[in-house]
Amino acid sequence: MDLEALYRDLHSHPELAFTEHRTAGIVAGHLADLGLEVHTGIATTGVVGVLRNGAGPTVLLRADMDALPVREQTGLPWASTATVVDEHGDAVPLMHACGHDIHVTCLLGAVEALAAARAEWSGTLVALFQPAEEQGGGAQVMVEDGLYERIPVPDIVLGQHVVPHPAGMVGAHPGAALAAVDTMEVTLHGRGGHGSQPETTIDPVVMAAATVMRLQTVVSREVSPKDTAVVTVGSLHAGTKNNIIAAEATLGISVRSFDEGVRQRVLAGVDRIIAAESQASGAPTAPEMEWGERYPVTMNDPEATARVNAAFAAAFGEEHVLSPGALSGSEDVGNLATAAGAPLVYWLLGGSDPEAVRAAVAAGTVDRDIPTNHSPFFAPLPQPTIDTGVRALVVAAREWLRSSSDGPAAEHS
């Protein structure tokens, strides 16, 4: 399998959450060619391949498939020019701005490597390709669609996420590795009218602006400096013309936290401020809130994480193992482990040009010069990122898949 060509193809053809039909078809075809038992259509576009190879533990390797509504600005020959009409009827650009194309490529490469070496291990390999990580909570939707009634329940869930660390680096953080996320869309109601007569209206743009500014105080004034939380207003939409005062405005809000007490305090503060600013503006109708993604803290099992990091050190060398710490990004991979009652190990995979990272670190310009996930400039270096990602998945999986020289398999852990 030409993994670099596959990666470039996937990058050029991104698809939004729950519409990953082309990607799912490519994945299913490769899994079938490799001799796996293939399950399709789970949570609409989810695909799972199962390779049963004798007695032993069941290992689940996960990759996500969806892209983002971002206009790519990388300038790469394989850059995406795709657009699609979203659920609101708007034409939006598409880009694999979070690296899920790398995730799919690496997992297919790992399945190919493990299938070719099946004489060396025993157990059951489950390769899960998940839709809608970015929007829609695809992991939980797969579970609710009977995932573990269709496939073997895993003894361990493993996965990785490409990040702007130097390519060739891997590593997992034990315990709380990624933050919980609560997203919401808030509609603020005003009273529309002519821009020349604001006194006859209740301006939702002013209401929204006041709300956005006041929300910035939730973390700075209601969360202890010893704790961590993030409140981001990622979208604000109102109006159609400069001389028309709109009747409503919408805010897209994202809250990140690592502690349940902090989470509840922040969400209560967000709710209170939205309601108070609406009331202060004399809004005719209370604000409406629609919840979006709500993912728990991604918790890496400490013992299993130590085992994987040790295997990485043996395979790649200690100097190539990251100590990433806890990150404020969020993931729903933990729902797959929780539903199975299995430990999770989710590690980071470096994808940036090592020389560019070193130069930016030396100059103190990392934030400016090294594009992050969700940036229109984010484009992982294909190599050694792909080879490292494939090998990392294989190394981690082989920690549980029994060596053919181990003798009779023990009971599943």
TORMAR-224193 format. One record per residue (C-alpha): x, y, z. Coordinates in steps of 0.001 Angstrom, whole numbers, plus 500000, padded with zeros to 6 digits. Example, Ala and Ser with C-alpha at 12.3 -4.5 7.8 and 13.67 -1.06 7.14 Angstrom:
// TORMAR-224193
512300495500507800 513670498940507140 
// end
This chain:
// TORMAR-224193
500000500000500000 501406503408499017 500639505235502250 501899508639501140 499694508535498033 496767507459500204 497414510355502590 497556512908499776 494321511548498330 492502511689501669 493818515190502310 492512516359498940 489047514906499575 487930515926503089 484417515197504333 482391516614507217 481066514677510200 478746511774509348 479283512361505608 482619510519505302 481214508196502632 484172508313500242 486684507884503051 484682505026504550 484551503296501182 488330503535500762 488877502202504277 486447499315503861 488048498341500561 491565498226502011 490417496271505075 488671493706502863 491776493409500672 493808492663503800 491471489822504721 489652491424507653 486031490913508590 484534494326507706 481589496065509360 480267499228507687 477514501776508283 477976501984512058 476736505436513087 476144506091509365 479746506044508108 481774504219510766 483879501268509611 485424498500511718 487759495744510596 488262492630512726 491198490240512378 490776487146514534 494119485426514950 493784482805517660 493495483066521417 494580486180523252 493493489711524123 491365491922521893 493089495171520948 491154498093519483 493046500678517418 491074503819516596 491307506555513958 488844509373513252 487896510359509711 486092513726509574 487390517094508407 486583520720509277 484873523686507563 488188525510507008 489558527037503793 493013525526503283 495926527935502870 498890525543502937 499714525934499254 500476522221498989 500046520464495629 497504518192497310 495692520987499170 491931520706499421 489728522910497252 486547521133498317 483364522876499390 480085521511500642 476677522766501705 476450522365505496 473443521583507674 472471525289507681 472372525443503880 475587527456503650 478429526647501250 481569526064503323 485152525099502430 486581521823503692 490026520882504985 491664518149507030 492860520841509417 493147518468512385 495140515666510783 492506512953510684 493770512027507223 497079511134508893 495196509068511490 493361507033508839 496530506516506796 498561505348509794 495892502942511014 495535501328507581 499322501007507442 499379499432510896 496670496928509954 498655495986506864 501808495460508954 500024493431511639 498193491302509067 501476490533507323 503044489504510648 500131487467511987 502369484418512424 504173486376515152 501185487167517402 497825485871518546 494669487570519689 492083489750517966 492815493042516243 489981495566515897 490627498558513627 487947501200514198 487494504176511859 485214506660513558 483060509376512028 482305512768513540 484954513383516156 484865517097515390 481108517442515584 478490514991516706 480270512745519193 480786509896516746 482356507545519283 479273507536521502 476976507350518477 478833504213517356 478381502709520821 474674503547520809 474364502029517339 475328498639518757 479081498743518173 479939496133520789 477083493908519723 478686493664516277 482374493387517151 484450491829519950 484648493931523108 488254495141523474 490581494555526409 492477497753525573 491691500842523459 494654502535521742 494938505570519511 496964508601518567 496581512229517480 498981514147515261 500108517474516773 502645520184515868 505500518602517815 508527517493515781 507835514606513423 509284511360514729 508184512025518321 505521510049520211 504349509919523809 501354509701526132 500460511488529363 499069509297532178 495792510235533853 493870513284532617 495462513763529209 492889515924527407 490197518250528726 486470517735528902 484546519905526452 481041521368526551 479889523192523426 476727525164522949 475009527465520481 473169530347522138 470480532412520438 469993535912521847 466644537489521018 466211541182520323 463775543289518348 464788544229514840 464306547482512988 465881550236510955 469483551150511690 468540554832511806 466097554286514672 467863552122517247 465595553444519985 462731551415518500 464730548179518652 466502545904521099 469850545392519446 471059541767519703 474488542742518334 475146544988521333 473715542259523570 476029539686522002 479071541969522243 478429542606525938 477952538883526516 481201537966524755 483207540480526767 481656539477530083 482256535781529387 485980536525529409 485731537121533162 484474533624533995 487940532063533967 489867535147535093 487569535944538038 485726532741538961 488361530008538536 491341529630540842 494772530183539271 495569526646540489 492863525216538235 492512525136534455 489577526139532290 488997527762528905 485931529623527637 486015530406523912 483392532154521805 484278530728518414 481444532200516352 479111535203516438 476472535681513758 473922538474513415 472335540610510758 472431540824506997 472990544535506203 474654547532507810 471442549587508117 469274546819509535 469229545963513220 468702542209513412 466159540403515529 468592537860516936 472246536906517277 473876533520517823 477025532649519736 479022529420519433 480705528720522766 483232526076523858 484171525320527474 487184523172528454 487992521806531907 489841519018533699 487920518911537000 484196518286537447 483834520954540141 485540523547537939 483430522442534989 480174522972536860 481312526363538187 482289527575534705 479103526332533052 477013527987535774 478894531245535202 478379531076531446 474666530399531904 474288533228534448 476055535822532265 474071534943529147 470784535250531039 471825538463532824 473032540288529705 469812539346527934 467760540678530828 469880543832531076 469181544525527411 465429544147527897 465225541164525576 461627540198524780 462448536474525020 464907534553527167 468001533202525404 467887529712523953 470751527262524384 471370524191522224 474078521787523402 476585520368520943 479568518109521681 480009517206525339 483034514946525803 484463513794529125 488065514226530212 490276511840528240 491720509625530981 494734507505530113 495137504429532284 498407505065534207 499676501471534166 498856500870530512 500303504266529575 503585503487531310 503687500198529407 503156501914526045 505679504680526742 508273502062527716 507598500191524475 507998503449522533 511313504137524265 512549500669523318 511364501038519713 512241504672518968 514779505610521655 514147507637524798 514984510862522964 511955510375520694 509390509915523491 507333513012524360 506245514051527841 503325516145526611 501549516891529885 497806517486529975 496434519440527004 493305521596526837 492170520033523562 489382517475523761 488580514060522298 485748511533522400 487907508399522084 487429507789525817 483774506894525190 484914503792523298 486982502650526282 484349503517528890 481623501596527050 483908498560526844 485118498822530438 488649498844529038 491725500964529774 492657503678527292 496046504840526043 495901507831523701 499217509330522686 500492512275520671 502280511912517345 504589514694516181 503911515993512677 505912519202512202 509231519714510439 511808519181513227 514146521845511838 511335524392511644 510319523609515231 513897523942516489 514308527281514729 511002528586516081 511840527476519627 515225529212519415 513608532401518118 510670532274520548 508214532266517631 506547528864517947 503053530352518283 503565532396515124 505591530044512935 504341526521513731 500709526055512642 498501524206515104 495574521862514626 492517523622513141 494704526244511468 494251526723507685 498047526302507479 498205522991509414 499780520303507238 501737517483508902 504999516514507242 504122513240505480 507430511636506457 508565510597508959 505098511263510440 503357508402508620 506073505826509231 506293506812512908 502520506693513315 502269503257511714 505077501887513835 503682503423517029 500316501713516517 502014498387515789 504367498668518790 501519499555521147 499232496823519822 501952494183520122 502226494996523842 498885493206524217 498663490893521232 500402487768522423 503652486679520846 503340483327519120 506157482115521366 504290482916524606 502462479617524724 498767479189525587 496917482491526028 495948483591529487 492505484893530351 491716488335528973 492718491151531296 
// end
